[in-house]
Amino acid sequence: MHIEIRHEGFSAWEILAHYEAQRAEEMHGNFGATAVFVGTMRDFNEGDDVSVMTLEHYPGMTEGYLARICEEAELRWQIQDSLIIHRVGDVRPADAIVLVAAWSAHRADAFDASRYLMEELKSRAPFWKKEQLNHGDERWVEKNTPDPGAERLGKEMKNKKKGM
Amino acid sequence: MTIRVKFFASLREQVGISEQDLENDGVGTVDDVWLAVTDNQVMPANVLIAINMEYVEAGTTVTDGDEVAFFPPVTGG
């Protein structure tokens, strides 16, 4: 498991190449599926052009929850490893915000675990976004939109979340 | 009793406090902490609360030395 909060920009693909190279000896040949999700900044939201987004987190609690979410995924699915990297600070359009990856013997577990990591991160990990619009105004993003495709995981996730 | 109180994001801007130590023996729950620190402002319905970096419900009891955080719905990812 690898969790990291990044204050500077990153390339998701460089991180993955580096991480896999680092772990090559122990992981070599033991996984058949890697599911990767990369979230990048859009230059529009709710009908407005956005020029900069500032990401804030709660140092300590955020890392704690990201680690917990990875641990839950590792208990629930047959995965060899999981990784979450999340950006904080000022990001610009096309910059990476989040990188999530899950390694498994088979694709179903890799897909499901990576989706779980993303959805749980979005609903539980303490991060906040403030948008700077092209015309100069600033506004906080008020809430994350739930992903309808994740609904099949919904009930179990909700039950788990009761304890948060 | 000393409670470290933190606010994040839009709530920090609304309340005007990032971090504050509350010395008050009259606080029993996180709601009391909110009222004492915000000078009796109404707590927004969607506020999230954490004690020592764990989510808790409104009404949860605080103890000496706790870190209590208030923040709006999270928007990471």
gemmi code that builds the backbone of each chain (N, CA, C; Angstrom):
import gemmi

chains = {
    "A": [
        ("MET", (0.841, -1.193, 0.000), (0.000, 0.000, 0.000), (0.884, 1.253, 0.000)),
        ("HIS", (0.492, 2.208, -0.787), (1.253, 3.459, -0.797), (0.286, 4.645, -0.845)),
        ("ILE", (0.462, 5.577, 0.117), (-0.390, 6.752, 0.251), (0.516, 7.974, 0.197)),
        ("GLU", (0.121, 8.974, -0.527), (0.968, 10.170, -0.561), (0.155, 11.418, -0.884)),
        ("ILE", (0.451, 12.501, -0.148), (-0.106, 13.812, -0.448), (1.005, 14.600, -1.135)),
        ("ARG", (0.735, 15.101, -2.321), (1.758, 15.827, -3.088), (1.454, 17.313, -3.134)),
        ("HIS", (2.483, 18.098, -2.828), (2.320, 19.552, -2.878), (2.745, 20.121, -4.229)),
        ("GLU", (3.402, 19.293, -5.033), (3.857, 19.725, -6.360), (3.186, 18.853, -7.418)),
        ("GLY", (3.205, 19.338, -8.659), (2.601, 18.584, -9.757), (3.279, 17.226, -9.944)),
        ("PHE", (2.555, 16.276, -10.525), (3.149, 14.962, -10.762), (2.602, 14.366, -12.050)),
        ("SER", (3.400, 13.454, -12.606), (2.940, 12.663, -13.738), (2.529, 11.299, -13.212)),
        ("ALA", (1.261, 10.959, -13.403), (0.744, 9.673, -12.918), (1.554, 8.522, -13.507)),
        ("TRP", (1.935, 8.660, -14.776), (2.590, 7.539, -15.482), (4.015, 7.368, -14.981)),
        ("GLU", (4.682, 8.460, -14.673), (6.038, 8.338, -14.123), (5.990, 7.698, -12.742)),
        ("ILE", (5.021, 8.107, -11.950), (4.899, 7.531, -10.599), (4.661, 6.028, -10.681)),
        ("LEU", (3.754, 5.625, -11.573), (3.446, 4.195, -11.696), (4.655, 3.402, -12.175)),
        ("ALA", (5.366, 3.945, -13.153), (6.546, 3.238, -13.674), (7.582, 3.084, -12.568)),
        ("HIS", (7.789, 4.159, -11.806), (8.763, 4.154, -10.727), (8.344, 3.180, -9.619)),
        ("TYR", (7.064, 3.214, -9.268), (6.557, 2.370, -8.183), (6.676, 0.890, -8.549)),
        ("GLU", (6.292, 0.568, -9.775), (6.375, -0.840, -10.196), (7.830, -1.302, -10.269)),
        ("ALA", (8.713, -0.398, -10.691), (10.135, -0.765, -10.763), (10.688, -1.046, -9.364)),
        ("GLN", (10.266, -0.178, -8.410), (10.702, -0.332, -7.011), (10.259, -1.659, -6.416)),
        ("ARG", (9.056, -2.068, -6.794), (8.476, -3.274, -6.195), (8.612, -4.499, -7.098)),
        ("ALA", (9.426, -4.353, -8.142), (9.501, -5.390, -9.176), (9.784, -6.773, -8.605)),
        ("GLU", (10.714, -6.821, -7.647), (11.120, -8.129, -7.151), (9.973, -8.890, -6.487)),
        ("GLU", (9.263, -8.188, -5.586), (8.192, -8.898, -4.863), (6.935, -9.078, -5.716)),
        ("MET", (6.702, -8.186, -6.675), (5.456, -8.262, -7.431), (5.595, -8.999, -8.751)),
        ("HIS", (6.820, -9.226, -9.200), (7.045, -9.781, -10.529), (6.209, -11.035, -10.781)),
        ("GLY", (5.340, -10.952, -11.780), (4.578, -12.120, -12.197), (3.399, -12.493, -11.331)),
        ("ASN", (3.190, -11.799, -10.207), (2.105, -12.256, -9.328), (0.798, -11.483, -9.518)),
        ("PHE", (0.761, -10.564, -10.475), (-0.522, -9.916, -10.766), (-0.788, -9.957, -12.264)),
        ("GLY", (-2.088, -10.060, -12.586), (-2.452, -10.145, -13.996), (-3.265, -8.950, -14.427)),
        ("ALA", (-3.570, -8.049, -13.467), (-4.444, -6.923, -13.796), (-4.051, -5.705, -12.971)),
        ("THR", (-3.917, -4.582, -13.628), (-3.683, -3.313, -12.939), (-4.759, -2.339, -13.403)),
        ("ALA", (-5.553, -1.852, -12.466), (-6.563, -0.841, -12.810), (-6.074, 0.490, -12.273)),
        ("VAL", (-6.083, 1.497, -13.146), (-5.554, 2.818, -12.797), (-6.613, 3.872, -13.088)),
        ("PHE", (-6.785, 4.784, -12.158), (-7.655, 5.938, -12.406), (-6.843, 7.200, -12.151)),
        ("VAL", (-6.922, 8.134, -13.105), (-6.265, 9.425, -12.932), (-7.327, 10.510, -13.067)),
        ("GLY", (-7.438, 11.344, -12.045), (-8.367, 12.475, -12.104), (-7.573, 13.733, -12.410)),
        ("THR", (-7.993, 14.479, -13.440), (-7.282, 15.718, -13.793), (-8.237, 16.903, -13.723)),
        ("MET", (-7.669, 18.079, -13.653), (-8.504, 19.282, -13.521), (-9.104, 19.676, -14.873)),
        ("ARG", (-10.405, 19.950, -14.841), (-11.111, 20.499, -16.011), (-10.970, 22.012, -16.009)),
        ("ASP", (-11.159, 22.626, -17.179), (-11.141, 24.091, -17.192), (-12.553, 24.657, -17.169)),
        ("PHE", (-13.537, 23.817, -16.794), (-14.913, 24.308, -16.676), (-15.616, 23.560, -15.555)),
        ("ASN", (-16.566, 24.203, -14.903), (-17.395, 23.553, -13.884), (-18.665, 24.360, -13.718)),
        ("GLU", (-19.803, 23.659, -13.718), (-21.100, 24.309, -13.527), (-21.266, 25.510, -14.449)),
        ("GLY", (-20.840, 25.365, -15.701), (-21.075, 26.413, -16.691), (-20.090, 27.574, -16.663)),
        ("ASP", (-19.075, 27.525, -15.790), (-18.099, 28.616, -15.736), (-16.710, 28.119, -16.110)),
        ("ASP", (-15.895, 29.033, -16.646), (-14.504, 28.700, -16.936), (-13.690, 28.842, -15.654)),
        ("VAL", (-12.923, 27.808, -15.342), (-12.126, 27.805, -14.111), (-10.653, 27.882, -14.494)),
        ("SER", (-9.907, 28.805, -13.863), (-8.500, 28.968, -14.243), (-7.548, 28.281, -13.263)),
        ("VAL", (-7.872, 28.342, -11.973), (-7.019, 27.712, -10.957), (-7.919, 27.065, -9.913)),
        ("MET", (-7.469, 25.958, -9.361), (-8.210, 25.347, -8.262), (-7.232, 25.140, -7.108)),
        ("THR", (-7.659, 25.505, -5.900), (-6.802, 25.315, -4.729), (-7.363, 24.167, -3.902)),
        ("LEU", (-6.495, 23.175, -3.670), (-6.920, 21.997, -2.906), (-6.343, 22.060, -1.513)),
        ("GLU", (-7.217, 21.838, -0.548), (-6.826, 21.891, 0.865), (-7.106, 20.530, 1.498)),
        ("HIS", (-6.330, 20.162, 2.517), (-6.629, 18.920, 3.231), (-6.414, 19.115, 4.730)),
        ("TYR", (-6.730, 18.078, 5.488), (-6.577, 18.101, 6.943), (-5.391, 17.191, 7.247)),
        ("PRO", (-4.173, 17.770, 7.367), (-2.979, 16.944, 7.537), (-3.161, 15.964, 8.693)),
        ("GLY", (-2.850, 14.722, 8.455), (-3.007, 13.702, 9.489), (-4.286, 12.919, 9.280)),
        ("MET", (-5.417, 13.597, 9.313), (-6.688, 12.883, 9.136), (-6.811, 12.377, 7.704)),
        ("THR", (-6.401, 13.201, 6.751), (-6.522, 12.794, 5.345), (-5.697, 11.532, 5.084)),
        ("GLU", (-4.445, 11.543, 5.491), (-3.588, 10.376, 5.278), (-4.160, 9.154, 5.992)),
        ("GLY", (-4.677, 9.373, 7.208), (-5.260, 8.279, 7.976), (-6.422, 7.633, 7.244)),
        ("TYR", (-7.290, 8.454, 6.669), (-8.450, 7.908, 5.960), (-8.060, 7.247, 4.654)),
        ("LEU", (-7.065, 7.804, 3.941), (-6.623, 7.165, 2.693), (-6.059, 5.777, 2.998)),
        ("ALA", (-5.277, 5.671, 4.068), (-4.711, 4.369, 4.443), (-5.824, 3.396, 4.820)),
        ("ARG", (-6.820, 3.899, 5.545), (-7.924, 3.043, 5.967), (-8.712, 2.523, 4.760)),
        ("ILE", (-8.916, 3.412, 3.778), (-9.670, 3.030, 2.580), (-8.910, 1.937, 1.811)),
        ("CYS", (-7.580, 2.071, 1.725), (-6.772, 1.029, 1.069), (-6.862, -0.286, 1.841)),
        ("GLU", (-6.800, -0.191, 3.174), (-6.884, -1.411, 3.992), (-8.228, -2.104, 3.779)),
        ("GLU", (-9.296, -1.327, 3.727), (-10.629, -1.910, 3.493), (-10.673, -2.621, 2.145)),
        ("ALA", (-10.113, -1.970, 1.109), (-10.115, -2.575, -0.229), (-9.310, -3.871, -0.227)),
        ("GLU", (-8.193, -3.885, 0.514), (-7.347, -5.077, 0.534), (-8.008, -6.234, 1.284)),
        ("LEU", (-8.894, -5.902, 2.237), (-9.638, -6.944, 2.945), (-10.769, -7.490, 2.089)),
        ("ARG", (-11.343, -6.592, 1.296), (-12.570, -6.949, 0.602), (-12.336, -7.634, -0.743)),
        ("TRP", (-11.259, -7.276, -1.408), (-10.957, -7.881, -2.707), (-9.597, -8.547, -2.670)),
        ("GLN", (-9.402, -9.457, -3.608), (-8.101, -10.117, -3.725), (-7.177, -9.190, -4.499)),
        ("ILE", (-6.543, -8.260, -3.797), (-5.594, -7.396, -4.493), (-4.218, -7.513, -3.844)),
        ("GLN", (-3.206, -7.409, -4.692), (-1.824, -7.516, -4.196), (-1.345, -6.208, -3.592)),
        ("ASP", (-1.854, -5.109, -4.172), (-1.344, -3.817, -3.723), (-2.322, -2.717, -4.134)),
        ("SER", (-2.213, -1.577, -3.450), (-3.055, -0.428, -3.798), (-2.247, 0.845, -3.573)),
        ("LEU", (-2.628, 1.875, -4.298), (-1.874, 3.129, -4.235), (-2.834, 4.315, -4.402)),
        ("ILE", (-2.642, 5.336, -3.576), (-3.393, 6.588, -3.749), (-2.415, 7.759, -3.626)),
        ("ILE", (-2.386, 8.604, -4.649), (-1.607, 9.843, -4.599), (-2.595, 10.984, -4.816)),
        ("HIS", (-2.565, 11.992, -3.973), (-3.509, 13.106, -4.129), (-2.771, 14.429, -4.019)),
        ("ARG", (-3.103, 15.320, -4.881), (-2.465, 16.625, -4.949), (-3.137, 17.600, -3.985)),
        ("VAL", (-2.370, 18.518, -3.387), (-2.926, 19.673, -2.681), (-2.217, 20.926, -3.210)),
        ("GLY", (-2.747, 22.098, -2.872), (-2.169, 23.346, -3.368), (-2.872, 23.806, -4.634)),
        ("ASP", (-2.207, 24.676, -5.383), (-2.820, 25.250, -6.589), (-2.630, 24.338, -7.793)),
        ("VAL", (-3.725, 23.964, -8.430), (-3.640, 23.172, -9.656), (-4.287, 23.932, -10.804)),
        ("ARG", (-3.790, 23.644, -12.005), (-4.289, 24.298, -13.215), (-4.882, 23.265, -14.153)),
        ("PRO", (-5.687, 23.718, -15.108), (-6.325, 22.774, -16.028), (-5.313, 21.778, -16.602)),
        ("ALA", (-5.732, 20.533, -16.674), (-4.953, 19.390, -17.183), (-3.975, 18.826, -16.156)),
        ("ASP", (-3.770, 19.496, -15.022), (-2.915, 18.935, -13.971), (-3.597, 17.717, -13.338)),
        ("ALA", (-2.791, 16.738, -12.952), (-3.328, 15.580, -12.234), (-3.714, 15.993, -10.818)),
        ("ILE", (-4.878, 15.530, -10.366), (-5.333, 15.779, -8.988), (-5.186, 14.506, -8.165)),
        ("VAL", (-5.565, 13.390, -8.762), (-5.542, 12.142, -7.997), (-5.124, 10.985, -8.889)),
        ("LEU", (-4.383, 10.065, -8.288), (-3.996, 8.821, -8.961), (-4.329, 7.675, -8.019)),
        ("VAL", (-5.097, 6.720, -8.534), (-5.475, 5.552, -7.752), (-5.107, 4.319, -8.566)),
        ("ALA", (-4.550, 3.294, -7.945), (-4.254, 2.068, -8.681), (-4.458, 0.856, -7.788)),
        ("ALA", (-4.886, -0.238, -8.406), (-5.035, -1.513, -7.691), (-4.473, -2.623, -8.559)),
        ("TRP", (-3.677, -3.475, -7.932), (-3.052, -4.605, -8.629), (-3.688, -5.901, -8.132)),
        ("SER", (-4.069, -6.752, -9.072), (-4.744, -7.991, -8.688), (-4.396, -9.110, -9.663)),
        ("ALA", (-4.740, -10.346, -9.257), (-4.544, -11.475, -10.169), (-5.501, -11.358, -11.354)),
        ("HIS", (-6.714, -10.837, -11.074), (-7.757, -10.815, -12.107), (-8.403, -9.437, -12.220)),
        ("ARG", (-8.945, -9.137, -13.401), (-9.436, -7.785, -13.672), (-10.608, -7.363, -12.793)),
        ("ALA", (-11.520, -8.300, -12.464), (-12.721, -7.896, -11.721), (-12.325, -7.250, -10.389)),
        ("ASP", (-11.432, -7.890, -9.677), (-11.023, -7.343, -8.388), (-10.254, -6.035, -8.546)),
        ("ALA", (-9.435, -5.945, -9.599), (-8.683, -4.706, -9.827), (-9.635, -3.545, -10.127)),
        ("PHE", (-10.619, -3.788, -11.013), (-11.594, -2.739, -11.343), (-12.403, -2.330, -10.110)),
        ("ASP", (-12.950, -3.327, -9.417), (-13.841, -3.024, -8.286), (-13.084, -2.331, -7.161)),
        ("ALA", (-11.882, -2.809, -6.881), (-11.110, -2.214, -5.785), (-10.723, -0.766, -6.128)),
        ("SER", (-10.333, -0.524, -7.383), (-9.914, 0.847, -7.728), (-11.105, 1.795, -7.686)),
        ("ARG", (-12.266, 1.300, -8.106), (-13.457, 2.151, -8.025), (-13.824, 2.440, -6.566)),
        ("TYR", (-13.701, 1.429, -5.734), (-13.975, 1.605, -4.301), (-13.036, 2.664, -3.717)),
        ("LEU", (-11.743, 2.574, -4.044), (-10.779, 3.551, -3.535), (-11.205, 4.964, -3.929)),
        ("MET", (-11.586, 5.142, -5.185), (-11.978, 6.470, -5.669), (-13.243, 6.978, -4.995)),
        ("GLU", (-14.269, 6.126, -4.960), (-15.560, 6.580, -4.419), (-15.455, 6.873, -2.924)),
        ("GLU", (-14.721, 6.045, -2.210), (-14.567, 6.268, -0.769), (-13.727, 7.508, -0.496)),
        ("LEU", (-12.703, 7.697, -1.312), (-11.872, 8.896, -1.186), (-12.743, 10.143, -1.356)),
        ("LYS", (-13.603, 10.108, -2.377), (-14.412, 11.289, -2.660), (-15.456, 11.554, -1.577)),
        ("SER", (-15.909, 10.498, -0.890), (-16.950, 10.739, 0.104), (-16.417, 10.852, 1.540)),
        ("ARG", (-15.187, 10.371, 1.809), (-14.717, 10.364, 3.201), (-13.417, 11.114, 3.464)),
        ("ALA", (-12.503, 11.158, 2.505), (-11.202, 11.771, 2.790), (-11.345, 13.296, 2.837)),
        ("PRO", (-10.844, 13.927, 3.918), (-11.029, 15.373, 4.044), (-10.117, 16.193, 3.115)),
        ("PHE", (-10.680, 16.475, 1.925), (-10.085, 17.393, 0.952), (-11.171, 18.390, 0.570)),
        ("TRP", (-10.753, 19.590, 0.225), (-11.718, 20.598, -0.257), (-11.111, 21.348, -1.429)),
        ("LYS", (-12.003, 21.788, -2.333), (-11.548, 22.509, -3.528), (-12.162, 23.895, -3.582)),
        ("LYS", (-11.310, 24.850, -3.892), (-11.805, 26.210, -4.144), (-11.447, 26.566, -5.576)),
        ("GLU", (-12.436, 27.065, -6.320), (-12.202, 27.404, -7.724), (-12.003, 28.893, -7.896)),
        ("GLN", (-11.044, 29.222, -8.759), (-10.876, 30.609, -9.177), (-11.394, 30.703, -10.601)),
        ("LEU", (-12.415, 31.507, -10.804), (-13.024, 31.585, -12.131), (-12.286, 32.601, -12.997)),
        ("ASN", (-12.434, 32.425, -14.321), (-11.730, 33.315, -15.264), (-12.075, 34.774, -15.036)),
        ("HIS", (-13.329, 35.043, -14.654), (-13.713, 36.451, -14.477), (-13.371, 36.976, -13.084)),
        ("GLY", (-12.570, 36.192, -12.316), (-12.022, 36.746, -11.074), (-12.664, 36.269, -9.789)),
        ("ASP", (-13.902, 35.765, -9.847), (-14.562, 35.310, -8.615), (-13.922, 34.022, -8.089)),
        ("GLU", (-14.116, 33.786, -6.795), (-13.691, 32.531, -6.160), (-14.911, 31.848, -5.567)),
        ("ARG", (-14.903, 30.541, -5.581), (-15.996, 29.820, -4.898), (-15.532, 28.436, -4.465)),
        ("TRP", (-16.067, 27.986, -3.348), (-15.787, 26.635, -2.863), (-16.684, 25.658, -3.606)),
        ("VAL", (-16.118, 24.518, -3.979), (-16.945, 23.441, -4.534), (-17.726, 22.878, -3.356)),
        ("GLU", (-19.068, 22.824, -3.485), (-19.880, 22.502, -2.306), (-20.003, 21.023, -2.017)),
        ("LYS", (-20.080, 20.210, -3.088), (-20.167, 18.770, -2.824), (-19.730, 17.979, -4.045)),
        ("ASN", (-19.356, 16.734, -3.815), (-19.003, 15.826, -4.896), (-20.264, 15.144, -5.398)),
        ("THR", (-20.354, 14.999, -6.714), (-21.496, 14.301, -7.302), (-21.250, 12.804, -7.187)),
        ("PRO", (-22.230, 12.059, -6.657), (-22.023, 10.609, -6.576), (-21.967, 10.023, -7.985)),
        ("ASP", (-21.167, 8.975, -8.182), (-21.048, 8.313, -9.469), (-22.142, 7.256, -9.560)),
        ("PRO", (-23.105, 7.408, -10.494), (-24.208, 6.446, -10.561), (-23.721, 5.029, -10.836)),
        ("GLY", (-22.599, 4.903, -11.539), (-22.054, 3.582, -11.850), (-21.558, 2.844, -10.624)),
        ("ALA", (-21.340, 3.590, -9.562), (-20.823, 2.962, -8.343), (-21.955, 2.451, -7.463)),
        ("GLU", (-23.201, 2.613, -7.957), (-24.335, 2.271, -7.082), (-24.409, 0.803, -6.727)),
        ("ARG", (-23.896, -0.040, -7.623), (-23.947, -1.478, -7.294), (-23.096, -1.809, -6.072)),
        ("LEU", (-22.139, -0.941, -5.790), (-21.344, -1.134, -4.569), (-22.010, -0.441, -3.383)),
        ("GLY", (-23.064, 0.329, -3.716), (-23.633, 1.283, -2.776), (-24.019, 0.771, -1.412)),
        ("LYS", (-24.826, -0.286, -1.378), (-25.379, -0.698, -0.080), (-24.292, -1.082, 0.910)),
        ("GLU", (-23.377, -1.901, 0.424), (-22.311, -2.343, 1.330), (-21.465, -1.171, 1.799)),
        ("MET", (-21.204, -0.251, 0.836), (-20.399, 0.907, 1.194), (-21.084, 1.714, 2.287)),
        ("LYS", (-22.403, 1.862, 2.124), (-23.151, 2.670, 3.095), (-23.102, 2.024, 4.477)),
        ("ASN", (-23.282, 0.700, 4.500), (-23.248, 0.008, 5.787), (-21.906, 0.179, 6.465)),
        ("LYS", (-20.862, 0.081, 5.634), (-19.514, 0.205, 6.170), (-19.303, 1.610, 6.729)),
        ("LYS", (-19.910, 2.595, 6.013), (-19.658, 3.985, 6.359), (-20.350, 4.418, 7.652)),
        ("LYS", (-21.338, 3.618, 8.080), (-22.034, 4.012, 9.315), (-21.053, 4.225, 10.453)),
        ("GLY", (-20.037, 3.373, 10.497), (-18.997, 3.574, 11.518), (-18.007, 4.656, 11.116)),
        ("MET", (-17.984, 5.025, 9.826), (-17.012, 5.937, 9.194), (-15.637, 5.677, 9.704)),
    ],
    "B": [
        ("MET", (-10.114, 22.304, 31.334), (-10.074, 21.413, 30.164), (-9.629, 22.212, 28.946)),
        ("THR", (-8.701, 21.626, 28.171), (-8.234, 22.284, 26.947), (-8.627, 21.460, 25.733)),
        ("ILE", (-9.278, 22.121, 24.781), (-9.667, 21.468, 23.534), (-9.032, 22.261, 22.395)),
        ("ARG", (-8.330, 21.568, 21.500), (-7.822, 22.240, 20.298), (-8.905, 22.181, 19.230)),
        ("VAL", (-9.275, 23.338, 18.700), (-10.380, 23.409, 17.741), (-9.851, 23.855, 16.384)),
        ("LYS", (-10.256, 23.137, 15.323), (-9.819, 23.492, 13.972), (-11.015, 23.640, 13.044)),
        ("PHE", (-10.885, 24.563, 12.099), (-11.900, 24.742, 11.061), (-11.211, 24.647, 9.707)),
        ("PHE", (-11.899, 24.088, 8.732), (-11.305, 23.964, 7.403), (-12.214, 24.548, 6.319)),
        ("ALA", (-11.544, 24.929, 5.229), (-12.203, 25.328, 3.977), (-13.208, 26.474, 4.198)),
        ("SER", (-14.400, 26.356, 3.603), (-15.359, 27.472, 3.655), (-15.764, 27.796, 5.092)),
        ("LEU", (-15.761, 26.772, 5.942), (-16.160, 27.001, 7.335), (-15.125, 27.854, 8.076)),
        ("ARG", (-13.842, 27.641, 7.747), (-12.777, 28.450, 8.338), (-12.960, 29.924, 7.949)),
        ("GLU", (-13.339, 30.136, 6.686), (-13.529, 31.514, 6.223), (-14.753, 32.157, 6.874)),
        ("GLN", (-15.825, 31.357, 7.003), (-17.052, 31.889, 7.619), (-16.830, 32.255, 9.078)),
        ("VAL", (-16.179, 31.346, 9.792), (-15.997, 31.539, 11.233), (-14.828, 32.493, 11.510)),
        ("GLY", (-13.872, 32.522, 10.575), (-12.721, 33.410, 10.734), (-11.658, 32.850, 11.661)),
        ("ILE", (-11.687, 31.535, 11.889), (-10.703, 30.898, 12.776), (-10.154, 29.663, 12.070)),
        ("SER", (-8.831, 29.524, 12.116), (-8.223, 28.329, 11.546), (-8.010, 27.299, 12.666)),
        ("GLU", (-7.405, 27.780, 13.760), (-7.099, 26.891, 14.878), (-7.127, 27.697, 16.167)),
        ("GLN", (-7.685, 27.103, 17.203), (-7.752, 27.827, 18.476), (-7.792, 26.838, 19.635)),
        ("ASP", (-7.111, 27.153, 20.719), (-7.215, 26.312, 21.918), (-8.300, 26.875, 22.812)),
        ("LEU", (-9.236, 26.030, 23.154), (-10.356, 26.452, 23.989), (-10.107, 25.962, 25.419)),
        ("GLU", (-10.032, 26.903, 26.337), (-9.859, 26.542, 27.761), (-11.203, 26.784, 28.415)),
        ("ASN", (-11.941, 25.728, 28.657), (-13.292, 25.913, 29.156), (-13.763, 24.620, 29.812)),
        ("ASP", (-14.059, 24.660, 31.084), (-14.518, 23.459, 31.760), (-16.014, 23.236, 31.575)),
        ("GLY", (-16.674, 24.194, 30.913), (-18.131, 24.076, 30.755), (-18.558, 23.379, 29.475)),
        ("VAL", (-17.610, 22.855, 28.693), (-18.027, 22.193, 27.458), (-18.097, 20.681, 27.650)),
        ("GLY", (-19.237, 20.095, 27.237), (-19.409, 18.659, 27.395), (-19.376, 17.927, 26.060)),
        ("THR", (-19.888, 18.581, 25.018), (-20.004, 17.910, 23.721), (-19.394, 18.777, 22.615)),
        ("VAL", (-19.280, 18.200, 21.424), (-18.752, 18.955, 20.282), (-19.639, 20.165, 19.972)),
        ("ASP", (-20.935, 20.033, 20.245), (-21.847, 21.166, 20.011), (-21.510, 22.333, 20.946)),
        ("ASP", (-21.182, 22.011, 22.198), (-20.769, 23.058, 23.150), (-19.482, 23.730, 22.670)),
        ("VAL", (-18.574, 22.915, 22.136), (-17.302, 23.458, 21.640), (-17.580, 24.448, 20.512)),
        ("TRP", (-18.445, 24.035, 19.577), (-18.808, 24.926, 18.463), (-19.353, 26.254, 18.990)),
        ("LEU", (-20.303, 26.166, 19.897), (-20.947, 27.385, 20.405), (-19.945, 28.297, 21.114)),
        ("ALA", (-19.059, 27.688, 21.897), (-18.089, 28.482, 22.658), (-17.115, 29.195, 21.724)),
        ("VAL", (-16.675, 28.502, 20.682), (-15.644, 29.070, 19.809), (-16.236, 30.049, 18.796)),
        ("THR", (-17.449, 29.789, 18.331), (-18.034, 30.653, 17.298), (-18.887, 31.764, 17.896)),
        ("ASP", (-18.889, 31.868, 19.216), (-19.700, 32.895, 19.861), (-21.186, 32.686, 19.553)),
        ("ASN", (-21.633, 31.445, 19.738), (-23.043, 31.067, 19.608), (-23.634, 31.180, 18.209)),
        ("GLN", (-22.794, 31.023, 17.185), (-23.355, 30.953, 15.832), (-24.109, 29.635, 15.673)),
        ("VAL", (-25.078, 29.625, 14.728), (-25.820, 28.388, 14.465), (-24.931, 27.452, 13.646)),
        ("MET", (-24.854, 26.188, 14.062), (-24.025, 25.226, 13.330), (-24.738, 24.821, 12.038)),
        ("PRO", (-24.066, 24.946, 10.870), (-24.732, 24.561, 9.615), (-25.116, 23.079, 9.631)),
        ("ALA", (-26.238, 22.752, 8.971), (-26.759, 21.380, 9.019), (-25.790, 20.381, 8.390)),
        ("ASN", (-25.021, 20.822, 7.382), (-24.167, 19.859, 6.664), (-22.743, 19.778, 7.225)),
        ("VAL", (-22.511, 20.374, 8.390), (-21.147, 20.373, 8.937), (-20.703, 18.952, 9.288)),
        ("LEU", (-19.426, 18.656, 8.999), (-18.842, 17.380, 9.416), (-17.946, 17.648, 10.613)),
        ("ILE", (-17.920, 16.685, 11.548), (-17.189, 16.885, 12.797), (-16.238, 15.709, 13.016)),
        ("ALA", (-15.017, 16.016, 13.444), (-14.063, 14.954, 13.773), (-13.473, 15.223, 15.153)),
        ("ILE", (-13.317, 14.162, 15.937), (-12.547, 14.248, 17.184), (-11.304, 13.396, 16.994)),
        ("ASN", (-10.133, 13.992, 17.243), (-8.862, 13.285, 17.070), (-8.812, 12.563, 15.727)),
        ("MET", (-9.277, 13.275, 14.680), (-9.183, 12.821, 13.285), (-10.061, 11.619, 12.960)),
        ("GLU", (-11.134, 11.420, 13.753), (-12.130, 10.395, 13.452), (-13.478, 11.081, 13.367)),
        ("TYR", (-14.268, 10.731, 12.324), (-15.594, 11.333, 12.219), (-16.447, 10.970, 13.433)),
        ("VAL", (-17.198, 11.953, 13.929), (-18.157, 11.691, 15.010), (-19.470, 12.390, 14.675)),
        ("GLU", (-20.526, 11.977, 15.339), (-21.831, 12.609, 15.190), (-21.894, 13.842, 16.082)),
        ("ALA", (-22.807, 14.769, 15.714), (-23.079, 15.896, 16.606), (-23.513, 15.315, 17.951)),
        ("GLY", (-23.203, 16.011, 19.025), (-23.615, 15.542, 20.344), (-22.596, 14.652, 21.028)),
        ("THR", (-21.508, 14.311, 20.335), (-20.483, 13.451, 20.929), (-19.734, 14.196, 22.043)),
        ("THR", (-19.453, 13.470, 23.107), (-18.764, 14.045, 24.264), (-17.283, 14.278, 23.968)),
        ("VAL", (-16.757, 15.398, 24.459), (-15.319, 15.668, 24.311), (-14.622, 15.458, 25.656)),
        ("THR", (-13.319, 15.151, 25.564), (-12.540, 15.030, 26.802), (-11.285, 15.898, 26.698)),
        ("ASP", (-10.710, 16.179, 27.832), (-9.547, 17.061, 27.914), (-8.453, 16.606, 26.934)),
        ("GLY", (-7.919, 17.552, 26.185), (-6.835, 17.232, 25.260), (-7.289, 16.857, 23.855)),
        ("ASP", (-8.598, 16.735, 23.651), (-9.109, 16.370, 22.326), (-8.825, 17.453, 21.290)),
        ("GLU", (-8.664, 16.997, 20.049), (-8.638, 17.922, 18.907), (-9.986, 17.770, 18.195)),
        ("VAL", (-10.731, 18.857, 18.110), (-12.058, 18.823, 17.487), (-12.010, 19.652, 16.204)),
        ("ALA", (-12.428, 19.044, 15.083), (-12.406, 19.768, 13.806), (-13.809, 19.856, 13.223)),
        ("PHE", (-14.107, 21.017, 12.633), (-15.383, 21.245, 11.950), (-15.068, 21.587, 10.498)),
        ("PHE", (-15.776, 20.938, 9.577), (-15.539, 21.269, 8.173), (-16.758, 20.959, 7.300)),
        ("PRO", (-16.789, 21.545, 6.082), (-17.925, 21.318, 5.185), (-17.784, 19.968, 4.483)),
        ("PRO", (-18.814, 19.555, 3.713), (-18.714, 18.293, 2.958), (-17.410, 18.244, 2.168)),
        ("VAL", (-16.824, 17.049, 2.078), (-15.509, 16.924, 1.453), (-15.649, 16.845, -0.071)),
        ("THR", (-14.653, 17.387, -0.770), (-14.751, 17.476, -2.234), (-13.442, 17.087, -2.919)),
        ("GLY", (-12.787, 16.033, -2.404), (-11.532, 15.600, -3.022), (-11.747, 14.778, -4.280)),
        ("GLY", (-10.634, 14.360, -4.875), (-10.668, 13.494, -6.058), (-10.760, 14.247, -7.360)),
    ],
}
model = gemmi.Model(1)
for chain_id, residues in chains.items():
    chain = gemmi.Chain(chain_id)
    for i, (resn, *xyz) in enumerate(residues, 1):
        res = gemmi.Residue()
        res.name, res.seqid = resn, gemmi.SeqId(i, " ")
        for name, pos in zip(("N", "CA", "C"), xyz):
            atom = gemmi.Atom()
            atom.name, atom.element = name, gemmi.Element(name[0])
            atom.pos, atom.b_iso = gemmi.Position(*pos), 0.0
            res.add_atom(atom)
        chain.add_residue(res)
    model.add_chain(chain)
structure = gemmi.Structure()
structure.add_model(model)
structure.setup_entities()
